[in-house]
Amino acid sequence: MATTTSAKPTHENRGGDFGDKAKNAAGTAMDKAKDTASGVVDQAKDMASGLVDKAKDTASGIGKKAEDATHAVGSGMQSLAGTVRDNLPKQGMLGTASSAVAKGLESGGKYLEKEGLAGIADDMTNLIRRNPIPALLIGIGLGFLISRATHRS
């Protein structure tokens, strides 16, 4: 006499199957979430890198234009020095003053053409390092004057 077992799964077997399926579904969902998050992070990195590159290009272009403008101002100052020399008196007190102005314009123009903004920044840095107290006092004075000028009603 052989006993036959029923083909119906017991509640314990069905519970185990359901638990396994739930674990598999959760694992699959977790893997998909990780893949999606990784993709989003990669896209964000690519976008940030692109923005940084664009910002560098823009800053470089602005810097180049500023340098060009500085050289143009220097050239204009030298030209103005020649005009001052040609049109103002050369003798007497006014002649001496016009000669000094022309000389100052010419030397300033040559300096701007030769050094540009980078040279000016380096020279200012060196000047402040050599004379920190006067530079600090000048900064405070300029800050005070700017504050007074902007807060007048």
C-alpha positions as CSV (number, residue, x, y, z in Angstrom):
1,M,0.0,0.0,0.0
2,A,1.6,3.1,-1.2
3,T,0.6,6.4,0.1
4,T,0.1,9.2,-2.3
5,T,0.9,12.8,-1.5
6,S,-1.1,15.5,-2.8
7,A,0.3,17.8,-5.5
8,K,-0.9,20.9,-3.7
9,P,1.8,22.9,-2.1
10,T,1.4,23.4,1.6
11,H,1.2,26.9,3.1
12,E,4.8,26.6,4.2
13,N,6.1,26.0,0.7
14,R,4.0,28.8,-0.8
15,G,5.3,31.2,1.8
16,G,8.9,30.2,1.0
17,D,8.3,30.7,-2.7
18,F,6.8,34.1,-2.1
19,G,9.7,35.1,0.1
20,D,12.2,34.0,-2.5
21,K,10.3,35.9,-5.2
22,A,10.2,39.0,-3.1
23,K,13.9,38.8,-2.4
24,N,14.7,38.4,-6.1
25,A,12.4,41.3,-7.0
26,A,14.0,43.5,-4.3
27,G,17.5,42.6,-5.5
28,T,16.6,43.3,-9.1
29,A,15.0,46.7,-8.1
30,M,18.1,47.5,-6.1
31,D,20.4,46.7,-9.0
32,K,18.3,48.8,-11.3
33,A,18.3,51.7,-8.8
34,K,22.1,51.5,-8.5
35,D,22.5,51.5,-12.3
36,T,20.2,54.4,-12.7
37,A,22.0,56.4,-9.9
38,S,25.3,55.6,-11.5
39,G,24.1,56.9,-14.8
40,V,22.7,60.1,-13.3
41,V,26.0,60.7,-11.5
42,D,28.0,60.1,-14.7
43,Q,25.7,62.6,-16.6
44,A,26.1,65.2,-13.8
45,K,29.9,64.8,-14.0
46,D,29.9,65.2,-17.7
47,M,27.6,68.3,-17.5
48,A,29.8,69.9,-14.8
49,S,32.9,69.2,-16.8
50,G,31.4,70.8,-19.8
51,L,30.4,73.9,-17.8
52,V,33.8,74.2,-16.3
53,D,35.4,74.1,-19.8
54,K,32.9,76.7,-21.1
55,A,33.7,79.0,-18.1
56,K,37.4,78.6,-18.7
57,D,37.0,79.5,-22.4
58,T,34.9,82.5,-21.6
59,A,37.3,83.7,-18.9
60,S,40.2,83.3,-21.3
61,G,38.4,85.2,-24.0
62,I,37.6,88.0,-21.6
63,G,41.2,88.1,-20.4
64,K,42.5,88.3,-23.9
65,K,40.1,91.2,-24.7
66,A,41.1,93.0,-21.5
67,E,44.8,92.6,-22.5
68,D,44.1,93.9,-26.0
69,A,42.2,96.9,-24.5
70,T,45.1,97.6,-22.2
71,H,47.6,97.7,-25.0
72,A,45.2,99.9,-27.0
73,V,45.0,102.4,-24.1
74,G,48.8,102.4,-23.8
75,S,49.1,103.2,-27.5
76,G,46.4,105.9,-27.2
77,M,48.3,107.5,-24.3
78,Q,51.5,107.6,-26.3
79,S,49.6,109.2,-29.2
80,L,48.1,111.8,-26.8
81,A,51.6,112.6,-25.5
82,G,52.6,113.4,-29.0
83,T,49.5,115.6,-29.5
84,V,50.3,117.4,-26.2
85,R,53.9,118.1,-27.3
86,D,52.8,119.4,-30.7
87,N,49.9,121.6,-29.6
88,L,50.9,123.1,-26.2
89,P,53.6,125.7,-25.7
90,K,57.2,124.6,-25.3
91,Q,58.5,127.6,-23.4
92,G,57.8,129.0,-20.0
93,M,55.9,127.6,-17.1
94,L,53.1,126.2,-19.3
95,G,55.7,124.6,-21.5
96,T,57.4,122.9,-18.6
97,A,54.0,121.6,-17.3
98,S,53.0,120.4,-20.8
99,S,56.3,118.7,-21.2
100,A,55.9,116.9,-17.9
101,V,52.4,115.8,-18.8
102,A,53.5,114.5,-22.2
103,K,56.5,112.7,-20.6
104,G,54.2,111.0,-18.0
105,L,51.6,110.0,-20.7
106,E,54.3,108.6,-22.9
107,S,56.0,106.5,-20.1
108,G,52.6,105.3,-18.8
109,G,51.6,104.3,-22.4
110,K,54.8,102.4,-22.9
111,Y,54.4,100.7,-19.6
112,L,50.8,99.6,-20.4
113,E,51.8,98.3,-23.9
114,K,54.8,96.4,-22.5
115,E,53.4,95.0,-19.3
116,G,49.7,94.7,-19.8
117,L,47.3,93.7,-17.0
118,A,49.5,90.8,-15.7
119,G,52.5,93.1,-15.3
120,I,50.4,95.7,-13.5
121,A,49.1,93.0,-11.1
122,D,52.6,91.8,-10.4
123,D,53.9,95.3,-9.8
124,M,51.0,96.1,-7.4
125,T,51.6,92.8,-5.5
126,N,55.3,93.6,-5.1
127,L,54.6,97.2,-4.1
128,I,52.2,96.1,-1.4
129,R,54.6,93.5,-0.1
130,R,57.4,96.1,0.1
131,N,55.1,98.6,1.8
132,P,52.3,96.8,3.7
133,I,51.4,99.6,6.2
134,P,51.0,102.4,3.7
135,A,49.1,100.0,1.4
136,L,46.7,99.1,4.3
137,L,46.2,102.8,5.2
138,I,45.5,103.6,1.5
139,G,43.0,100.7,1.3
140,I,41.2,102.0,4.5
141,G,41.1,105.5,3.1
142,L,39.7,104.4,-0.3
143,G,37.1,102.2,1.5
144,F,36.1,105.2,3.6
145,L,35.8,107.5,0.5
146,I,33.8,104.9,-1.5
147,S,31.5,104.3,1.5
148,R,30.9,108.0,1.8
149,A,30.3,108.4,-1.9
150,T,27.8,105.5,-2.1
151,H,25.8,106.3,1.0
152,R,25.0,110.0,0.2
153,S,21.3,110.5,-0.2
